Amino acid sequence: MDIKEPTSKFIKVRCPKCKNEQIIFGKTSTKIKCLVCDKVIAEPSGGKSRVRARILEVLE
């Protein structure tokens, strides 16, 4: 039996408003807000998230 590798990844992003860095899931099903200033930094879009912050790194 073949075990499929997951296609989703975690992403390190920086909030455009307060410059806080946090790690989010690449295929979110809910809105994700910055933990510091409460700005929406990612929202679902039927698969991959629509990220509204600077992507710093994609974590393997």
N, CA, C and O atoms as a printed pandas DataFrame, in Angstrom:
     atom_number atom_name residue_name chain_id  residue_number  x_coord  y_coord  z_coord
0              1         N          MET        A               1    0.829   -1.194    0.000
1              2        CA          MET        A               1    0.000    0.000    0.000
2              3         C          MET        A               1    0.867    1.249    0.000
3              4         O          MET        A               1    1.843    1.336    0.745
4              5         N          ASP        A               2    0.508    2.213   -0.838
5              6        CA          ASP        A               2    1.220    3.490   -0.868
6              7         C          ASP        A               2    0.585    4.466    0.110
7              8         O          ASP        A               2   -0.638    4.589    0.181
8              9         N          ILE        A               3    1.417    5.141    0.845
9             10        CA          ILE        A               3    0.944    6.189    1.736
10            11         C          ILE        A               3    1.228    7.521    1.069
11            12         O          ILE        A               3    2.376    7.835    0.758
12            13         N          LYS        A               4    0.166    8.314    0.847
13            14        CA          LYS        A               4    0.328    9.598    0.167
14            15         C          LYS        A               4    0.948   10.622    1.096
15            16         O          LYS        A               4    0.641   10.675    2.287
16            17         N          GLU        A               5    1.827   11.433    0.529
17            18        CA          GLU        A               5    2.399   12.559    1.256
18            19         C          GLU        A               5    1.348   13.665    1.337
19            20         O          GLU        A               5    0.608   13.867    0.374
20            21         N          PRO        A               6    1.262   14.379    2.445
21            22        CA          PRO        A               6    0.298   15.489    2.515
22            23         C          PRO        A               6    0.698   16.616    1.559
23            24         O          PRO        A               6    1.883   16.898    1.382
24            25         N          THR        A               7   -0.287   17.245    0.957
25            26        CA          THR        A               7   -0.012   18.323    0.009
26            27         C          THR        A               7   -0.053   19.690    0.677
27            28         O          THR        A               7    0.337   20.690    0.076
28            29         N          SER        A               8   -0.522   19.734    1.910
29            30        CA          SER        A               8   -0.601   21.007    2.614
30            31         C          SER        A               8    0.634   21.219    3.478
31            32         O          SER        A               8    1.262   20.264    3.934
32            33         N          LYS        A               9    0.970   22.481    3.693
33            34        CA          LYS        A               9    2.168   22.821    4.454
34            35         C          LYS        A               9    1.835   23.919    5.463
35            36         O          LYS        A               9    0.797   24.574    5.379
36            37         N          PHE        A              10    2.736   24.096    6.405
37            38        CA          PHE        A              10    2.633   25.223    7.322
38            39         C          PHE        A              10    3.453   26.373    6.738
39            40         O          PHE        A              10    4.477   26.154    6.090
40            41         N          ILE        A              11    2.989   27.598    6.974
41            42        CA          ILE        A              11    3.616   28.776    6.385
42            43         C          ILE        A              11    3.935   29.768    7.499
43            44         O          ILE        A              11    3.103   30.032    8.367
44            45         N          LYS        A              12    5.142   30.311    7.463
45            46        CA          LYS        A              12    5.521   31.364    8.403
46            47         C          LYS        A              12    5.240   32.698    7.726
47            48         O          LYS        A              12    5.766   32.972    6.647
48            49         N          VAL        A              13    4.411   33.529    8.355
49            50        CA          VAL        A              13    3.999   34.804    7.764
50            51         C          VAL        A              13    4.290   35.958    8.717
51            52         O          VAL        A              13    4.452   35.763    9.922
52            53         N          ARG        A              14    4.353   37.173    8.150
53            54        CA          ARG        A              14    4.532   38.390    8.951
54            55         C          ARG        A              14    3.340   39.300    8.718
55            56         O          ARG        A              14    2.990   39.601    7.577
56            57         N          CYS        A              15    2.728   39.730    9.790
57            58        CA          CYS        A              15    1.572   40.624    9.727
58            59         C          CYS        A              15    1.986   41.963    9.111
59            60         O          CYS        A              15    2.989   42.545    9.525
60            61         N          PRO        A              16    1.218   42.466    8.117
61            62        CA          PRO        A              16    1.581   43.740    7.483
62            63         C          PRO        A              16    1.354   44.951    8.394
63            64         O          PRO        A              16    1.918   46.019    8.157
64            65         N          LYS        A              17    0.534   44.787    9.430
65            66        CA          LYS        A              17    0.209   45.910   10.311
66            67         C          LYS        A              17    1.208   46.056   11.462
67            68         O          LYS        A              17    1.742   47.143   11.682
68            69         N          CYS        A              18    1.462   44.965   12.200
69            70        CA          CYS        A              18    2.305   45.074   13.403
70            71         C          CYS        A              18    3.631   44.318   13.290
71            72         O          CYS        A              18    4.436   44.337   14.221
72            73         N          LYS        A              19    3.861   43.656   12.157
73            74        CA          LYS        A              19    5.107   42.918   11.883
74            75         C          LYS        A              19    5.304   41.676   12.761
75            76         O          LYS        A              19    6.409   41.139   12.830
76            77         N          ASN        A              20    4.250   41.222   13.424
77            78        CA          ASN        A              20    4.339   39.991   14.208
78            79         C          ASN        A              20    4.487   38.799   13.257
79            80         O          ASN        A              20    3.828   38.741   12.219
80            81         N          GLU        A              21    5.354   37.854   13.617
81            82        CA          GLU        A              21    5.520   36.638   12.815
82            83         C          GLU        A              21    4.801   35.490   13.498
83            84         O          GLU        A              21    4.900   35.316   14.713
84            85         N          GLN        A              22    4.076   34.705   12.707
85            86        CA          GLN        A              22    3.429   33.518   13.248
86            87         C          GLN        A              22    3.320   32.458   12.177
87            88         O          GLN        A              22    3.439   32.745   10.986
88            89         N          ILE        A              23    3.095   31.233   12.609
89            90        CA          ILE        A              23    3.003   30.093   11.700
90            91         C          ILE        A              23    1.537   29.715   11.548
91            92         O          ILE        A              23    0.819   29.532   12.531
92            93         N          ILE        A              24    1.108   29.601   10.290
93            94        CA          ILE        A              24   -0.287   29.247   10.005
94            95         C          ILE        A              24   -0.318   28.022    9.094
95            96         O          ILE        A              24    0.696   27.653    8.502
96            97         N          PHE        A              25   -1.489   27.399    8.989
97            98        CA          PHE        A              25   -1.679   26.247    8.119
98            99         C          PHE        A              25   -2.026   26.740    6.722
99           100         O          PHE        A              25   -2.801   27.684    6.573
100          101         N          GLY        A              26   -1.467   26.119    5.710
101          102        CA          GLY        A              26   -1.632   26.570    4.336
102          103         C          GLY        A              26   -3.018   26.372    3.740
103          104         O          GLY        A              26   -3.368   27.035    2.763
104          105         N          LYS        A              27   -3.814   25.468    4.313
105          106        CA          LYS        A              27   -5.168   25.224    3.804
106          107         C          LYS        A              27   -6.166   25.383    4.941
107          108         O          LYS        A              27   -6.776   24.413    5.392
108          109         N          THR        A              28   -6.320   26.608    5.391
109          110        CA          THR        A              28   -7.196   26.869    6.529
110          111         C          THR        A              28   -8.665   26.840    6.132
111          112         O          THR        A              28   -9.015   27.138    4.990
112          113         N          SER        A              29   -9.519   26.481    7.080
113          114        CA          SER        A              29  -10.960   26.455    6.820
114          115         C          SER        A              29  -11.667   27.584    7.562
115          116         O          SER        A              29  -12.885   27.723    7.458
116          117         N          THR        A              30  -10.919   28.386    8.306
117          118        CA          THR        A              30  -11.481   29.538    9.021
118          119         C          THR        A              30  -10.559   30.736    8.829
119          120         O          THR        A              30   -9.413   30.589    8.405
120          121         N          LYS        A              31  -11.076   31.933    9.148
121          122        CA          LYS        A              31  -10.234   33.130    9.089
122          123         C          LYS        A              31   -9.183   33.047   10.184
123          124         O          LYS        A              31   -9.472   32.622   11.302
124          125         N          ILE        A              32   -7.970   33.452    9.859
125          126        CA          ILE        A              32   -6.885   33.478   10.841
126          127         C          ILE        A              32   -6.519   34.929   11.083
127          128         O          ILE        A              32   -6.260   35.687   10.148
128          129         N          LYS        A              33   -6.504   35.308   12.370
129          130        CA          LYS        A              33   -6.167   36.679   12.742
130          131         C          LYS        A              33   -4.795   36.709   13.390
131          132         O          LYS        A              33   -4.336   35.727   13.974
132          133         N          CYS        A              34   -4.149   37.872   13.271
133          134        CA          CYS        A              34   -2.877   38.093   13.943
134          135         C          CYS        A              34   -3.096   37.981   15.450
135          136         O          CYS        A              34   -4.084   38.490   15.979
136          137         N          LEU        A              35   -2.179   37.317   16.128
137          138        CA          LEU        A              35   -2.317   37.118   17.570
138          139         C          LEU        A              35   -2.063   38.400   18.353
139          140         O          LEU        A              35   -2.451   38.492   19.518
140          141         N          VAL        A              36   -1.425   39.385   17.743
141          142        CA          VAL        A              36   -1.099   40.620   18.443
142          143         C          VAL        A              36   -2.143   41.712   18.173
143          144         O          VAL        A              36   -2.729   42.258   19.107
144          145         N          CYS        A              37   -2.371   42.028   16.891
145          146        CA          CYS        A              37   -3.228   43.180   16.562
146          147         C          CYS        A              37   -4.614   42.791   16.045
147          148         O          CYS        A              37   -5.430   43.676   15.787
148          149         N          ASP        A              38   -4.905   41.510   15.887
149          150        CA          ASP        A              38   -6.237   41.012   15.495
150          151         C          ASP        A              38   -6.598   41.276   14.030
151          152         O          ASP        A              38   -7.768   41.149   13.668
152          153         N          LYS        A              39   -5.635   41.639   13.176
153          154        CA          LYS        A              39   -5.899   41.828   11.747
154          155         C          LYS        A              39   -6.019   40.458   11.075
155          156         O          LYS        A              39   -5.268   39.541   11.407
156          157         N          VAL        A              40   -6.960   40.309   10.130
157          158        CA          VAL        A              40   -7.115   39.052    9.402
158          159         C          VAL        A              40   -5.911   38.886    8.475
159          160         O          VAL        A              40   -5.651   39.737    7.624
160          161         N          ILE        A              41   -5.172   37.773    8.648
161          162        CA          ILE        A              41   -3.987   37.561    7.814
162          163         C          ILE        A              41   -4.158   36.414    6.828
163          164         O          ILE        A              41   -3.345   36.256    5.918
164          165         N          ALA        A              42   -5.214   35.606    6.998
165          166        CA          ALA        A              42   -5.494   34.536    6.032
166          167         C          ALA        A              42   -6.966   34.158    6.133
167          168         O          ALA        A              42   -7.571   34.218    7.203
168          169         N          GLU        A              43   -7.526   33.765    4.987
169          170        CA          GLU        A              43   -8.916   33.318    4.977
170          171         C          GLU        A              43   -9.087   32.196    3.967
171          172         O          GLU        A              43   -8.331   32.104    3.000
172          173         N          PRO        A              44  -10.080   31.344    4.189
173          174        CA          PRO        A              44  -10.261   30.198    3.289
174          175         C          PRO        A              44  -10.735   30.631    1.907
175          176         O          PRO        A              44  -11.424   31.640    1.757
176          177         N          SER        A              45  -10.347   29.841    0.895
177          178        CA          SER        A              45  -10.811   30.135   -0.461
178          179         C          SER        A              45  -11.038   28.833   -1.233
179          180         O          SER        A              45  -10.720   28.748   -2.419
180          181         N          GLY        A              46  -11.582   27.829   -0.565
181          182        CA          GLY        A              46  -11.881   26.561   -1.223
182          183         C          GLY        A              46  -10.637   25.789   -1.591
183          184         O          GLY        A              46  -10.459   25.436   -2.757
184          185         N          GLY        A              47   -9.791   25.524   -0.655
185          186        CA          GLY        A              47   -8.526   24.826   -0.895
186          187         C          GLY        A              47   -7.418   25.557   -0.178
187          188         O          GLY        A              47   -7.384   25.596    1.052
188          189         N          LYS        A              48   -6.509   26.137   -0.944
189          190        CA          LYS        A              48   -5.434   26.917   -0.327
190          191         C          LYS        A              48   -5.987   28.205    0.273
191          192         O          LYS        A              48   -6.989   28.746   -0.195
192          193         N          SER        A              49   -5.324   28.676    1.301
193          194        CA          SER        A              49   -5.745   29.914    1.960
194          195         C          SER        A              49   -5.374   31.125    1.124
195          196         O          SER        A              49   -4.396   31.110    0.377
196          197         N          ARG        A              50   -6.174   32.175    1.264
197          198        CA          ARG        A              50   -5.811   33.463    0.675
198          199         C          ARG        A              50   -5.056   34.220    1.765
199          200         O          ARG        A              50   -5.657   34.699    2.727
200          201         N          VAL        A              51   -3.748   34.323    1.609
201          202        CA          VAL        A              51   -2.892   34.913    2.643
202          203         C          VAL        A              51   -2.789   36.411    2.410
203          204         O          VAL        A              51   -2.449   36.851    1.311
204          205         N          ARG        A              52   -3.082   37.200    3.445
205          206        CA          ARG        A              52   -3.023   38.660    3.366
206          207         C          ARG        A              52   -1.848   39.198    4.186
207          208         O          ARG        A              52   -1.916   40.288    4.753
208          209         N          ALA        A              53   -0.789   38.423    4.235
209          210        CA          ALA        A              53    0.418   38.807    4.962
210          211         C          ALA        A              53    1.619   38.393    4.119
211          212         O          ALA        A              53    1.482   37.660    3.139
212          213         N          ARG        A              54    2.791   38.870    4.510
213          214        CA          ARG        A              54    4.013   38.510    3.788
214          215         C          ARG        A              54    4.420   37.093    4.162
215          216         O          ARG        A              54    4.573   36.779    5.342
216          217         N          ILE        A              55    4.597   36.237    3.159
217          218        CA          ILE        A              55    5.051   34.857    3.405
218          219         C          ILE        A              55    6.557   34.886    3.546
219          220         O          ILE        A              55    7.268   35.299    2.630
220          221         N          LEU        A              56    7.045   34.443    4.705
221          222        CA          LEU        A              56    8.477   34.440    4.962
222          223         C          LEU        A              56    9.121   33.102    4.596
223          224         O          LEU        A              56   10.247   33.051    4.101
224          225         N          GLU        A              57    8.380   32.024    4.851
225          226        CA          GLU        A              57    8.983   30.693    4.687
226          227         C          GLU        A              57    7.874   29.655    4.615
227          228         O          GLU        A              57    6.859   29.776    5.301
228          229         N          VAL        A              58    8.068   28.637    3.787
229          230        CA          VAL        A              58    7.172   27.479    3.748
230          231         C          VAL        A              58    7.893   26.352    4.472
231          232         O          VAL        A              58    8.985   25.948    4.073
232          233         N          LEU        A              59    7.290   25.855    5.520
233          234        CA          LEU        A              59    7.915   24.850    6.366
234          235         C          LEU        A              59    7.617   23.450    5.837
235          236         O          LEU        A              59    6.480   23.139    5.483
236          237         N          GLU        A              60    8.634   22.623    5.789
237          238        CA          GLU        A              60    8.487   21.247    5.281
238          239         C          GLU        A              60    8.030   20.315    6.389
239          240         O          GLU        A              60    7.852   19.119    6.155
